[in-house]
Amino acid sequence: MKLLVGDDECRTQEKAMAHHNKRKEVTLGLSHIFQLWKENNTEAIESLRKNFDPRWLVLSDRIIYDKENLSAKIIHNANSTVTKQTEINLKEVPYCNPTYLKDLLDKDTGLEYIRALINNKKATKEQIINFFVTLSGKKEKNIRFWTPSQSSRKGKQVRSVVLYFDVLGRFGVDGGYWFDDSEGLSRGVIIDSAKQTKKRRKSKCRFKRMVKKSRKN
């Protein structure tokens, strides 16, 4: 996986997705950042920190909250025309106003929420803590999560996920920003998937067969 250099233009999630779609690149999401961490790509992680302040980093992750209860749908690669969009349904996304990482992980619903955000069902609490500590460069006690209240969810269901440093230097993972009017920076990423590799191999084999056939003729 390769993290691409971004620009200084601030965009809503909707405009960021369109921008990266036009460039034929995947818009960065938390699952991609988690993969970069697993690959021990410290250079990419350190590069991302520069996008957390003074603005925030808009991701390709979208949350659609329910009007009547705390259930929600997590969407990865929202509106992407470059890679497949995936959806995860959760019975509850806890109200965080804010909630510190450790406190959120102490709840089963909190653990499942974070696992859904990074799109990894088997991630352990220790892995999650190490990931966010490494990503932010902050201590665990300075990592906080935000989500809208039920009344706020009733008013507007579609939100985007952003990452940032606040004025006190703490790290925020916010699932409450309105996807169509909150502007921030974004990054593109190139993914070498097994499926893409398989397609390339098929194309090469097809080309070789065509060459052999033309030579016979």
C-alpha positions in Angstrom: 0.0 0.0 0.0 1.3 3.4 -0.9 0.2 6.7 0.7 0.1 9.5 -1.8 1.2 13.1 -1.3 -1.8 15.4 -0.7 -2.5 19.0 -1.5 -3.4 22.0 0.7 -7.0 22.4 -0.5 -9.8 21.8 2.0 -12.8 19.8 0.8 -15.9 18.2 2.2 -16.0 14.4 2.2 -18.2 14.5 -0.9 -15.8 16.8 -2.8 -12.8 14.8 -1.5 -14.2 11.6 -2.8 -14.9 13.2 -6.2 -11.4 14.6 -6.3 -9.7 11.3 -5.7 -12.1 9.4 -8.0 -11.1 11.7 -10.8 -7.4 10.9 -10.1 -8.2 7.2 -10.1 -7.0 6.7 -6.6 -8.6 5.4 -3.4 -9.5 8.0 -0.8 -7.7 7.2 2.5 -9.8 5.7 5.3 -9.1 4.4 8.8 -8.9 0.8 7.5 -6.1 1.9 5.2 -4.3 3.7 8.0 -4.6 0.6 10.2 -3.0 -1.4 7.4 -0.2 1.1 7.1 0.4 0.6 10.8 0.4 -3.2 10.5 3.0 -2.8 7.7 5.1 -0.7 10.1 5.1 2.2 7.6 6.3 4.8 10.0 7.1 7.3 7.3 3.4 7.3 6.1 2.1 7.5 9.7 4.4 10.5 10.5 3.3 12.2 7.2 -0.4 11.9 8.3 0.2 13.7 11.5 0.9 16.9 9.5 -2.7 16.8 8.3 -4.2 16.8 11.8 -3.5 20.4 12.6 -4.5 23.2 12.1 -7.3 21.6 10.0 -8.4 18.0 10.2 -8.1 14.9 7.9 -11.3 14.0 6.2 -11.5 10.2 5.6 -13.5 8.1 3.2 -15.4 6.6 6.1 -19.0 7.6 6.5 -21.5 6.9 9.3 -25.3 6.8 8.8 -27.0 7.0 12.1 -30.5 5.9 12.9 -33.1 8.5 13.8 -34.8 6.5 16.6 -32.0 4.6 18.3 -28.2 4.2 18.7 -27.8 1.8 15.8 -25.8 2.9 12.7 -24.2 1.9 9.5 -20.4 2.3 8.9 -19.5 2.8 5.3 -16.0 2.4 4.0 -14.9 3.9 0.7 -18.1 5.9 0.5 -19.0 6.9 -3.1 -15.7 5.5 -4.4 -15.6 4.6 -8.1 -12.0 3.2 -7.7 -12.6 0.5 -5.1 -15.4 -1.4 -3.6 -17.6 0.2 -1.0 -18.3 -1.9 2.1 -21.0 -1.5 4.9 -21.0 -2.7 8.5 -24.2 -2.6 10.5 -23.9 -1.9 14.3 -26.6 -2.3 16.9 -25.1 0.6 18.8 -22.6 3.4 18.3 -22.1 4.8 21.8 -22.7 8.5 22.4 -19.3 10.0 23.0 -19.1 13.6 24.2 -16.2 12.9 24.3 -15.1 9.4 25.5 -11.5 8.5 26.1 -10.1 5.6 24.2 -9.7 3.3 27.3 -13.2 4.1 28.5 -14.7 3.3 25.1 -12.8 0.0 24.9 -14.2 -1.0 28.3 -17.6 -1.2 26.6 -18.4 -4.1 24.3 -20.3 -1.7 22.0 -17.3 0.7 22.1 -14.9 -2.1 21.0 -17.2 -3.1 18.2 -17.5 0.5 17.1 -13.8 0.9 16.8 -13.4 -2.5 15.1 -15.9 -1.3 12.5 -14.1 2.0 12.0 -10.8 0.2 11.2 -12.7 -2.6 9.4 -11.1 -5.4 11.4 -13.4 -7.7 13.4 -10.5 -9.4 15.2 -8.5 -6.4 16.4 -7.6 -6.8 20.1 -7.8 -3.9 22.6 -4.0 -3.9 22.8 -3.7 -3.6 19.0 -6.2 -0.8 18.9 -4.5 1.2 21.7 -1.0 0.7 20.0 -2.5 1.8 16.7 -4.0 5.0 17.9 -1.0 5.9 20.1 1.4 5.3 17.2 -0.8 7.2 14.7 -1.3 10.2 16.9 2.1 10.3 18.7 0.0 10.9 21.9 -0.4 9.0 25.1 -3.5 6.9 25.5 -5.0 9.3 28.0 -5.0 12.0 25.3 -7.0 10.1 22.7 -10.7 10.9 22.5 -13.7 9.9 20.4 -16.7 12.0 19.6 -20.1 10.9 18.3 -23.4 12.9 18.1 -26.2 12.7 20.7 -29.5 10.9 19.8 -31.3 14.2 19.3 -28.5 15.3 16.9 -28.6 12.0 15.0 -32.4 12.5 14.6 -31.7 15.9 12.9 -29.0 14.7 10.6 -28.1 11.1 10.0 -25.2 11.2 7.5 -21.8 12.1 9.0 -18.2 11.7 8.0 -15.2 10.6 10.1 -12.3 13.0 10.7 -9.0 13.0 12.6 -7.4 16.0 14.2 -5.4 17.5 17.1 -7.4 19.9 19.3 -6.2 23.2 20.8 -4.8 21.4 23.8 -2.8 18.9 21.6 -5.1 16.0 22.2 -6.1 13.6 19.4 -9.6 13.3 18.2 -11.5 10.7 16.2 -14.7 12.3 15.4 -17.7 10.6 13.9 -20.0 13.6 14.0 -19.0 15.9 11.2 -21.5 16.6 8.5 -20.2 15.1 5.3 -21.5 17.8 3.0 -20.4 21.0 4.7 -17.3 20.3 6.9 -14.1 20.9 5.0 -10.7 19.4 5.7 -7.6 17.9 4.0 -7.7 14.4 2.4 -5.2 11.9 1.1 -5.1 9.3 -1.6 -3.8 5.8 -1.4 -2.8 3.1 -3.9 -3.7 -0.5 -2.9 -2.2 -3.6 -4.3 -4.9 -6.1 -3.7 -4.8 -9.8 -4.5 -7.8 -9.3 -6.8 -6.0 -6.5 -8.7 -2.9 -8.7 -9.0 -5.0 -11.5 -10.3 -6.5 -9.3 -12.9 -3.1 -8.1 -14.1 -1.9 -11.7 -14.4 -4.9 -12.6 -16.4 -4.3 -9.6 -18.7 -0.7 -10.6 -19.2 -1.6 -14.2 -20.0 -4.3 -13.0 -22.5 -1.7 -10.8 -24.1 0.8 -13.7 -24.4 -1.8 -15.9 -26.0 -2.6 -13.2 -28.5 1.1 -12.8 -29.4 1.6 -16.5 -29.8 -1.5 -16.8 -32.0 -0.4 -13.9 -34.2 3.0 -15.5 -34.6 1.5 -18.8 -35.7 -0.5 -16.9 -38.3 
